[in-house]
Amino acid sequence: MGERFIIEGEWSGYTSNQRHVVHRRVHSKALKKLRAWAEKTHAIYFTDGTALCLKVRGCKPRERVDEIHGYDSLIDDCSYHNVNSVAALPPKGT
């Protein structure tokens, strides 16, 4: 593993032709727990039946990554609570 890793999220859409990348973020290798959670989880499921499919890969040395911060807080919250769906998150403020 390199010094950094990328979590990329692809929204599943309602049909297969709606799939597209909506999240891409670079993380330091120090966030081992986040990486392990993302590799184990594979997706975050929404109540409408769609999903944010997660892919994790190491960064190449000096690789430039165009980040897309579409779902930073959702991924962070799901990782923190160790869940894979929006419905499983505790209500805000608890």
Phi, psi and omega per residue, in radians:
M1 nan 2.535 3.132
G2 -1.459 -2.926 -3.141
E3 -1.324 -0.433 -3.091
R4 -2.327 2.825 3.032
F5 -2.447 2.815 -3.093
I6 -2.046 2.353 2.910
I7 -1.899 2.140 3.125
E8 -2.029 2.345 3.142
G9 -2.043 2.248 3.113
E10 -2.017 2.129 3.120
W11 -1.269 2.310 -3.066
S12 -1.278 -0.460 -3.119
G13 1.257 3.107 3.116
Y14 -1.568 -0.382 3.044
T15 -2.341 2.839 -3.055
S16 -1.094 -0.486 -3.132
N17 -1.386 -0.029 3.098
Q18 -1.660 -0.012 -3.120
R19 -1.157 2.262 3.019
H20 -2.803 2.717 -3.113
V21 -1.284 2.177 -3.117
V22 -2.104 -0.038 -3.121
H23 -2.642 2.362 3.028
R24 -2.682 2.161 -3.073
R25 -2.524 2.399 3.113
V26 -1.633 2.387 -3.137
H27 -2.234 2.695 3.069
S28 -1.369 2.724 -3.115
K29 -1.135 -0.262 3.136
A30 -1.140 -0.361 -3.119
L31 -1.531 1.012 -3.090
K32 -1.100 -0.650 -3.122
K33 -1.138 -0.713 3.096
L34 -1.102 -0.785 -3.137
R35 -1.083 -0.803 -3.137
A36 -1.069 -0.722 3.121
W37 -1.095 -0.828 -3.108
A38 -1.110 -0.697 3.124
E39 -1.176 -0.595 -3.137
K40 -1.363 -0.636 -2.991
T41 -1.350 -0.792 3.135
H42 1.254 -0.501 -3.110
A43 -2.862 2.692 2.981
I44 -1.994 2.212 -3.052
Y45 -1.722 2.392 3.110
F46 -1.722 2.807 -3.092
T47 -1.212 -0.290 3.132
D48 -1.538 0.114 3.101
G49 1.625 -0.102 3.090
T50 -1.556 3.030 -3.116
A51 -2.564 2.704 2.982
L52 -1.806 1.780 -3.094
C53 -1.400 2.225 -3.039
L54 -1.813 2.377 3.026
K55 -2.191 2.451 -3.137
V56 -2.174 2.366 3.061
R57 -2.645 2.712 3.078
G58 -1.309 2.648 3.049
C59 -1.484 2.501 3.003
K60 -1.337 2.721 3.088
P61 -1.003 2.336 3.124
R62 1.062 0.275 3.104
E63 -1.186 2.296 3.053
R64 -1.618 2.293 -3.073
V65 -2.145 2.204 3.038
D66 -1.429 1.816 -3.092
E67 -1.366 2.562 3.037
I68 -2.227 1.951 -3.040
H69 -1.659 0.887 -3.085
G70 -1.295 -0.551 -3.016
Y71 -2.385 0.561 -3.127
D72 -0.920 -0.948 -3.034
S73 -1.205 -0.632 3.114
L74 -1.111 -0.807 3.133
I75 -1.111 -0.762 3.115
D76 -1.072 -0.778 -3.137
D77 -1.127 -0.798 -3.138
C78 -1.123 -0.690 3.102
S79 -1.133 -0.796 -3.121
Y80 -1.030 -0.735 -3.108
H81 -1.592 -0.012 3.121
N82 0.958 0.877 3.112
V83 -2.198 2.897 3.134
N84 -2.208 0.395 3.073
S85 -2.597 2.657 3.097
V86 -1.107 -0.669 -3.115
A87 -1.111 -0.477 -3.106
A88 -1.449 -0.183 3.115
L89 -1.229 2.478 3.060
P90 -1.202 2.678 3.105
P91 -1.029 2.574 3.113
K92 -1.040 2.499 3.103
G93 1.538 0.093 3.119
T94 -1.954 nan nan
